[in-house]
Amino acid sequence: MDNHDKSFTDYASEVTQPLPNLGALTFQLFLAKHGLTILDVALAAQVRLLVVWKITCGKPIKPVQAQQVRNALLRLTPSGYRGQILVDQGTFPA
């Protein structure tokens, strides 16, 4: 059976690899380009290391934490970071 003989259901059952989170990759490349570690960013942003790690993995963080990280990167680099940081739009306890 060649590819022309396959039906949609044949393709739908195939296991595929998930696409990489481009926002996370962009953030990782930005840190590498500027010689920064996640610890450098966490200390400058005054957030927990886990917060910056979540950004590198494409996991959502609180909007206030995202702003703290952006502000820190603006102080640490010439241009700051303008890429995607995934934020959780849900409600958080105070």
C-alpha positions as CSV (number, residue, x, y, z in Angstrom):
1,M,0.0,0.0,0.0
2,D,1.5,3.3,-1.0
3,N,0.6,6.7,0.4
4,H,-2.1,7.3,-2.3
5,D,-4.1,4.3,-1.0
6,K,-4.3,5.5,2.6
7,S,-7.5,6.9,3.9
8,F,-7.9,9.7,6.4
9,T,-8.5,7.2,9.2
10,D,-5.1,5.6,8.4
11,Y,-3.3,8.9,8.9
12,A,-5.4,9.9,12.0
13,S,-4.3,6.8,13.9
14,E,-0.6,7.5,13.4
15,V,1.4,8.6,16.4
16,T,3.1,12.0,15.9
17,Q,5.7,14.0,17.8
18,P,4.4,17.1,19.4
19,L,5.5,20.4,17.9
20,P,8.1,22.3,20.0
21,N,6.9,25.4,21.9
22,L,8.4,28.1,19.8
23,G,8.0,30.7,22.5
24,A,10.1,28.5,24.9
25,L,12.7,28.0,22.2
26,T,12.9,31.7,21.5
27,F,13.4,32.5,25.2
28,Q,16.1,29.8,25.5
29,L,17.9,31.2,22.5
30,F,17.6,34.8,23.9
31,L,19.2,33.7,27.1
32,A,22.0,31.9,25.3
33,K,22.6,34.9,23.0
34,H,23.1,37.2,25.9
35,G,25.0,34.6,28.1
36,L,22.3,34.6,30.8
37,T,21.3,31.6,32.9
38,I,17.8,31.1,34.4
39,L,19.4,31.9,37.8
40,D,20.7,35.2,36.5
41,V,17.2,36.1,35.3
42,A,15.5,34.9,38.4
43,L,17.7,36.9,40.7
44,A,17.4,40.1,38.6
45,A,13.6,39.7,38.4
46,Q,13.3,38.7,42.1
47,V,11.2,35.7,41.2
48,R,11.7,32.0,42.0
49,L,14.0,30.0,39.8
50,L,11.0,27.8,38.9
51,V,9.2,30.8,37.3
52,V,12.0,31.3,34.8
53,W,12.3,27.5,34.3
54,K,8.6,27.4,33.4
55,I,9.2,30.1,30.7
56,T,12.0,28.0,29.2
57,C,9.5,25.0,29.1
58,G,6.6,27.0,27.6
59,K,4.5,26.7,30.8
60,P,2.2,29.5,31.9
61,I,3.2,31.9,34.7
62,K,1.4,34.7,36.5
63,P,1.1,37.9,34.5
64,V,2.9,39.9,37.2
65,Q,5.8,37.4,37.1
66,A,6.0,37.8,33.3
67,Q,6.3,41.5,33.7
68,Q,9.0,41.2,36.4
69,V,11.0,38.9,34.1
70,R,10.6,41.3,31.1
71,N,11.7,44.2,33.3
72,A,14.7,42.3,34.5
73,L,15.7,41.4,30.9
74,L,15.4,45.0,29.9
75,R,18.0,45.9,32.6
76,L,20.2,42.9,31.8
77,T,20.3,43.3,28.0
78,P,20.5,46.2,25.5
79,S,17.0,45.6,24.0
80,G,15.0,43.5,26.4
81,Y,12.9,40.5,25.5
82,R,10.0,41.0,23.2
83,G,9.2,37.4,22.5
84,Q,6.3,35.3,23.9
85,I,5.9,34.5,27.5
86,L,2.9,32.3,28.2
87,V,0.7,33.7,30.9
88,D,-2.1,32.0,32.8
89,Q,-5.3,34.0,32.5
90,G,-6.9,32.2,35.4
91,T,-7.4,33.6,38.8
92,F,-4.7,33.3,41.4
93,P,-5.0,33.5,45.2
94,A,-3.5,36.8,46.6
